[in-house]
Amino acid sequence: HILIQHCLVRKLHLISSKTFVIERVRRSVCGGIDCFFLLLSIIDHITSHVNPIPQIVDHILIQHRLVI
């Protein structure tokens, strides 16, 4: 589990707007640390194909009903 977290963090470091993504997720997730890392994995999957612009992040959050 920790290894998976490290992989996500390392991969997020390759994303230019990683700070925005992480902060946006941290402010929007309200289900504990597991939910946070689950959403990171979802973002990680999508950003491997598309640049994580705000609209995409918002779409992910809304789609998974994690917006407060």
NULUM-555379 format. One record per residue (C-alpha): x, y, z; residue in three letters. Coordinates in nm, 2 decimals, always signed. Layout:
BEGIN
X	Y	Z	ALA
...
//
This chain:
BEGIN
+0.00	+0.00	+0.00	HIS
+0.28	+0.24	+0.09	ILE
+0.46	+0.13	-0.23	LEU
+0.16	+0.23	-0.43	ILE
+0.15	+0.57	-0.26	GLN
+0.52	+0.63	-0.34	HIS
+0.46	+0.54	-0.70	CYS
+0.17	+0.78	-0.72	LEU
+0.37	+1.06	-0.56	VAL
+0.67	+1.00	-0.79	ARG
+0.44	+1.00	-1.10	LYS
+0.27	+1.32	-0.98	LEU
+0.61	+1.48	-0.97	HIS
+0.62	+1.44	-1.34	LEU
+0.30	+1.64	-1.38	ILE
+0.35	+2.01	-1.44	SER
+0.05	+2.13	-1.24	SER
+0.09	+1.87	-0.97	LYS
+0.06	+2.13	-0.69	THR
-0.28	+2.25	-0.82	PHE
-0.41	+1.90	-0.86	VAL
-0.30	+1.78	-0.52	ILE
-0.44	+2.09	-0.35	GLU
-0.77	+2.07	-0.54	ARG
-0.81	+1.71	-0.44	VAL
-0.71	+1.76	-0.08	ARG
-0.97	+2.04	-0.05	ARG
-1.25	+1.83	-0.22	SER
-1.21	+1.49	-0.07	VAL
-1.40	+1.42	+0.24	CYS
-1.37	+1.05	+0.30	GLY
-1.03	+0.99	+0.47	GLY
-0.69	+0.91	+0.34	ILE
-0.80	+0.60	+0.14	ASP
-1.04	+0.81	-0.06	CYS
-0.77	+1.07	-0.12	PHE
-0.53	+0.81	-0.26	PHE
-0.81	+0.65	-0.46	LEU
-0.87	+0.99	-0.63	LEU
-0.50	+1.04	-0.69	LEU
-0.49	+0.70	-0.87	SER
-0.79	+0.81	-1.08	ILE
-0.62	+1.14	-1.17	ILE
-0.29	+0.95	-1.23	ASP
-0.47	+0.73	-1.48	HIS
-0.63	+1.01	-1.67	ILE
-0.33	+1.24	-1.67	THR
-0.13	+0.97	-1.84	SER
-0.34	+1.05	-2.15	HIS
-0.45	+1.41	-2.09	VAL
-0.30	+1.72	-1.93	ASN
-0.46	+1.78	-1.59	PRO
-0.63	+2.11	-1.66	ILE
-0.88	+2.24	-1.40	PRO
-1.18	+2.14	-1.60	GLN
-1.06	+1.77	-1.61	ILE
-0.99	+1.77	-1.24	VAL
-1.33	+1.92	-1.17	ASP
-1.49	+1.66	-1.40	HIS
-1.32	+1.38	-1.21	ILE
-1.43	+1.52	-0.87	LEU
-1.79	+1.57	-0.98	ILE
-1.81	+1.23	-1.16	GLN
-1.71	+1.05	-0.84	HIS
-1.93	+1.28	-0.62	ARG
-1.63	+1.39	-0.40	LEU
-1.70	+1.76	-0.42	VAL
-1.80	+1.91	-0.09	ILE
//
